[in-house]
Amino acid sequence: MHKKNEVSEIYNKNIFCSRSKPDLLFNMPNAHYHNHYEIYYLISGKRKYFIENQIYNVNKGDIVLMPKGVLHKTIIADNSYHQRLLISFNDNMLYPEYDDQIQKCFNQYYYHIPNALSGQVEMLLLKIENEYKKNDVFGENIIKGVLLEFFAFLIRNYDKFSSEQSKTKSDNRIQQIATYLSENYDKDINLIDIATLYAISPEHLSRKFKKVTGFGFSQYLTLVRVKQAEKLLSSAKIPVTKVASLCGFNDSNYFSAVFKKTTGISPIKYRYKNPHNA
């Protein structure tokens, strides 16, 4: 999870780089999504990465590409130390003429980098980190060029990168449940209903969901609903009460309270600040 001063840097600059210290028992405190892009490079160790409703087992040398507005959280994979390099950037760091190709890279979140290509990938990412540290007038433009080279490298070698994941039976079941929640957020559902549907005790489901995804069951369902509400508020002229109903909230006042707690702003103010297609 970004610290507050890191978040402000991301939004005040076009590019932000952060290398974590080797850490053992660290989980991202809060699941989140944001309006910038991220490249997550695992320098050492193992991690689990939960993205939308998918579970990825990330190993040393692997990359995760995070587009805008995608719910994600990293969690402990085992009891080993890990270190990661995170590169966050906004649209100003991309070349509009290559936007379609670059966006296709972000359609695949996880990239397993084969040993034969790992050195070239690491060289590009470390060059971005080193230029960022120099913090001079040339750095941002150099980084912009290296980012283009990085994405060109991914595109040219796309068929060599695996996105396949080996998951445990437990991971697969929880992923199925997360997918069900993300597709049925508008329904009146709760932990007991889902436990019954998947023939699991509520207690077991609650523990497993938290362990596998890093989310509490209710937390995940709420975040999915709020995220959908954001889309409706910024793209359609629908009354807030209707948005609440369409996103699975039976009480519009409760919806407003949850929305503000989650996003830091009321639904009405969010619509005012994000009138994309309203």
N, C-alpha and C positions, 0 to 999 in steps of 0.2 A: 504494500500500500504506500502511495506517495505521502511523504510528510507534507504539512501545510505549506512550508516555504518552497518545497519542490513543486507543488501544484501551481503556486503563483508563478514560479519560473517558467513552467511549461506554457502558461497562458500569456506571459509577458514576452516570451521569446518564441522564435520559430522552431527551435531545436533544444532539446534537453537530454543530457546523458547522465546516467547514474549507475555506478558499479557497487553492488552490495559487498559488505564484508562477509567472509566465510561464516556461515551461520548454521546451527544445528536444528533446533526446534523452533522454526519460524513459520507461521501461517499469515498470509495477508489478512489483517484485522477485519477489513470490510470488503465484501464483494462490491464491484463498481463497474460503471461504464462511463465513457468520456467522449469528448468531441475532438480528439486528436488520434493520431496513429501511433502504434508502438511496435518496436522490434524487441523481442525478448530472446536473449541468447544465453543459454546455460553453459557457463564456463566450466563448472565442476559439479559433481553430485547428481542427484535425481530429484525430480519434483513431479507432483500431479498438478495438472492445469485443467480446471473445469471451465468450459466456455459454452455459453448458452445452455445446451442440454447434453453436451458431449464431454467425455472424460479422456484426457490425453496423459500418457505416461512419458514425461520428458526426461531425456538422458543427456549426459555431457555432450556438448557439441550440437545439440538440437536447437531449432529456432521455432518460436511462435510469433506469428504476425497477427496483431490485433487491430482490426479496423475500428472506425467510429461506431459508437452506440451499441457495442456488443458486451453483454454481461459476462464477467469473468472473475476468477479467483484462483490463486495458487495456494497449494497446501502441501504438507509434508508427505513424501512418498515412502521414506524409510528413515532410519536413525543415522543417516550419514550427513556430513557437512555439504553445503552447496554454496555456489557463488554465481551471480548472474550479472549480465550487462543489459541495461534497459535504455533504449533509444526512443524518445518520444518526439514527435514533430507534427506540424500542421500542414495545411495544403500549400502554404507558401514555399515549402521545401520540395515540392513536386513539379514536374514539367507538365503543363496542361496537355501538350500534344501527345504525351505518353500515358495519359490518365487511364484509358481503357485497359491497357496492358498491365499497368501497375495494380489497378483494382482487382484484376483477375488473380494476382498473387495473393491478395488478402482474402479471396474466396476460400482459400485453403489455409486454415489456421496453423496447422502443425507441419513442420518439415524435419524429417530425419535426414541429417546430412551424412552421406557416405564418407568413409575415411579419405578416399581419393580426392574429395572436394573440400574437406573440412578446413584445410590450410588456407585456401583462397577465400572462403567465407569469413574466417576469423580475421584474416588480413584486412579485408574491407571494413569490418565492424570496428576493429581496433584503430584503424585510420580515422574513422568518424570520431571515436572517443578521444584520440590524441588531438585532432583539430579542434574539438570542442574545448579541451583543456587550455589550448593556446589563447583562446578568447581575444583574438585580434580582428582587424577589419577584413582579413581574407577568409577566416575560418568558415563562415556560414556559406559562402559561395562554393568553397572547396567541398564542404560536406554535402551540399546539394548535388554536386557532380558525382561524389562517391555513392550517394544514395541511388542515383540513377544507374550507376555501374552495378551496384548490389542487386537491384531489381532486374536489370538486364541479364545478370548472371543467373538469377533464379529462373527467368523465362527461358533462357537458352538451354538450361540443364534440367528443365522441369520434369522430364520423364525419368530422371535419375534420383529424384527425391521421393522418398516413401512417406505416405501419410497414414499408413496402416498401423493399427494399434493392437497390442496383445492385452486383453483385459481379463480380469477374473470374472467368474460367474456372478459374484456379488456386484462388481462394477457394471456389468451388462444389465442386471436387473434394475439397479438404481438409475442407470442411464435411460432405460425404458420409462421409468416413472417420471424422471425429469422431463422427458420428451412429452409424455402425456400431459403434465402440468402446463408446459409451454404451449400446448395446442388446445387446451381446454380451460384456460385461465378465466374465461367468461362465465363458467359454470359455478354453481354453488357447491364447492368441494372442500373437503378437509382431510386431515390426517387419517381419521377412522375410515372414511369412505375409500380412500386410496389403499389403505392397508387391507380392507375387505376385498377390494377389487383384485389385488395381487396376492391374496391369501397369505399375508404376513401380519404378525401381531403389530399393533400401533407402536409399542415400545421398541420392538426390534427395528421397524422401519425408521423411526425417529433417530435411533442411534446410528444405523447404517447410512442413512442419507447424510447425516452430519459428517461421519467419518470419511465417506467416499467423495463427497462434493465440497466439504468445508462450509456448506450452508445449513442452517436450520431449515426444516421442511417449510414452516410458515414464512420464514424470511425469504426463501427462494420464490415461493408463490407470490408473495407481496411484491418483490422486486420485478417479477415478470409482469404483473398487473400494472404497476406504476410505469414501467417502460412502455407498455402498450398505450397507456393513457397519455404519455408524452407524445407519442406519434399522432394520436387522434387530436390532441389539443393543438398541435402545430400544423395539422394538415387538413382539418375539416371544421366547418362551422356547425359544430354540434354543441348543445348546451352542456355545461359541466355535469349536471345531474345525469344526462344521458351517457356521457363519457364514463361516469362512475358505474352505471349499470352495465354498459358494454364490456367493462373490464372486470366484472365479477364482484363489485362492491354494492351491497344492498342499501347502504346508507351513504348519501352524498356528503353529509357532514363528516362521517368517519373517513370517507375517501379523501376529502380535503385535508384532514389532519394527517393521515398517513402519507399523502403526497408531499405535504410540506416537510414532514419529518424526514422523508427519504431524499428529497431533492433540495431542501432548504428554501423553497419558494412555494407559494400557493398556486393552485391550478390556474386561477385567473391571471395572476402575474406571469406565470410561465407562458400562457397563450399570448399575452401582450408582448413579451420579449422574444417570442419565437413564432411570429406570424408568417411562416413560410408560404403556406398556401391557403391560409384562412380567409 
